[in-house]
């Protein structure tokens, strides 16, 4: 990345102001994991490290993750050892190696809307809420689907603490590869959430399969198989250099079923 | 033995870890011009015109080189013995570009930013031609990749460029067709291997300057400094005597630095501008524009009696050398010469095939070259045969494989590009290797498989392998030992340390022969002005060939020291006893220490410098052998394969440094596993390599590492230094076949195309289910 001007802001408002003034050529840097690899000329690069939180805390029934919290912090946080929250730890702990995880932040992972992200499926399954400087609270699910909006700055990611269990698995060829497929499942008393990521498009919830599960009375293996089939028929799978769409669909089914069996203790 | 066969940490390891400047890029001259190469975006095109006028006018652009700046001279970039068995089919710049990444022209600028801008400012008009991207369709393709009249072979290698054939070869012993017809059981299989990338951590790098004597002085991350000097002199018509090539520390080579990279372009910049220059490849250039492993199609037929006696091996290979023919013939021949003798009791054997040009990144030397491809095909085919015969694959190998004291006619027929050298296997501990490996992997408990869970099946598999130790009558090594005041020694070798530990191993051999401590031997390697000749680090030659030269030089030095001690102590040489620290006149008990003797020789009496050079050229190439055993787990629902255990039992003669030898074997095993399971090279329909960075090209990480067990057989090769054979390549040969065999044993699928990606594995599992249904 060629950077012409580097702006380390003192307030969030200062960053926001710059973004509004020059929306085309201003870029925010989160952790900077991609900065060196990005081939792009940037007029102003805005560094938020002094103004956006980089730690995790629990307030009431919510976990608050500062947008500048690194994936390595998340991977080691004991605050996420409860209920299904562990799937975020698991997802963070398999992103590349510590060197990258120390750079990469949860804010960068979300705002990049990366299709290969392991973080987004876990957050989606946990019903994450994004807290923006101007817009306030936005469901992650809505954020992923909406068209590009006016510039804004992500401050926090909130996760509701709900009793339940979770499953996360990302299949990679090697530990440093991007996922070929990722599956996140969360089961709480109220509802079930199932997400398939790296399809290779951006992570999708399997809403029909979730509904099947939510409405079920008896849950046994054949039924879970039916749910897994449903999940994989309602999202699209595509081909890229890592794997074919056909293969992705086959293994997604396997891992969704394994996940369902795990969360239902079958 | 006190120093040889002892675990010593590398003599250079600590300094490198402390970050001392040592690598090529650390040693560039101040204010070096930055050289960048403009590379072809097309797989095959004719350059109609190059307009450099805009770039010429830019501030900071010091030099632009195109084909016009070089004498038209066909050469090969392969660093091999001269005359080379590779076709001379390369020009520094040509009017054709033959692969995506091929060289068009180069710029030298005051800084990198200017160089990158200058590249953008150069306008090239191409006439795009139809590329040859399928190596199986290369022969007699309508596109001729090398139509230029100047290219040639140095001696007959079956070079037919009009047919896109870079080299071809055929040999046979007995009548293989006849033996196959009369065999009870025949196996006929085709195997495919792919273009593995070396993935050395240090990219190719070179820097040049003119010194105060107006000589060209170069640092290069090369495995072959003396070949670089020779080729450079020929291509630039610059006197050999005015070139000094220094190889500093090198961050890995694996064969990828056994050929010229930026040396010629960088030198030309310095000779034209008189300014220092530097050229370091980007990682993309390392992937796209250096070399890869030769992809091959190997067709194997085996014939055996129903009692399980192997009678015939018939092997045809089609090899893809890419756009240029570096090592085209030699890699191909090694696929036979270092594989087929494993089964030396056959009645007949045939080996033949062609090496073809395509518009892919050139293939070149790569650790275990040819052998790994040949081993994958043969050792997979042997297991297929055993299945057909319903015999145990270990018993079959024990019965049919080569043993100590035996020979194979192939040794005398096939060399590297020429005839070979007949030899007996004076050391061959294969039976031990197989037996020990079988125990260590706990074969009997698992073979052929067991279920870990409903989906996960575990299987064991194995393969045997052999390599060589240098190229007989071609590879020579030389070593100089110099005595210093205070009684320590300099060891000067041309042998090329590239991270494998040869400086340490050669120092150990010298210290052992001189009966002194390792710290008393200061090694300096690979400087064409200062060290004796050595062809370089390749062909598993350094410990055996260069090591023998060191051994001889050290013995001569010891003899000279005794002569001088006898003069000092006024007695016959026979009366001198040397214990590594000093000399004793056994008649009078008069003593002089090595330190005293050295100081006397420099300062006091009968002053002289003791400096001795000895050379060695191998008269045979004793193969190291190994048996590789692997335990894999196959997830039959997803096709994921996990290597759980890898057991290597190796006969490499004496391990001069058991720690470094183990490092060589285990590093090679992992590189072999990488080739088998993870690393993949694919091309777009336009011939662009998909995997040109480490985000898309996957070498195994620490997380993929299996449990590794490495054991060395008790073995002593009389012809080697302190009984050593080679160990640099042998480790890489077995993983493809051993893993293929283990996957078959685990779940019944036979994979014949590398790499075994989860997708391919799952597809094979589904096909098998279909077939069984």
Interface residues (C-beta under 8 A of the other chain):
Chain A: X37 X97 X171 X173 X174 X175 X176 X177 X178 X180 X241 X243 X244 X247 X250 X251 X254 X255
Chain B: X455 X637 X638 X639 X640 X678 X682 X690 X691 X694 X695 X696 X698 X699 X700 X701 X702 X703 X704 X757 X758 X759 X762 X763
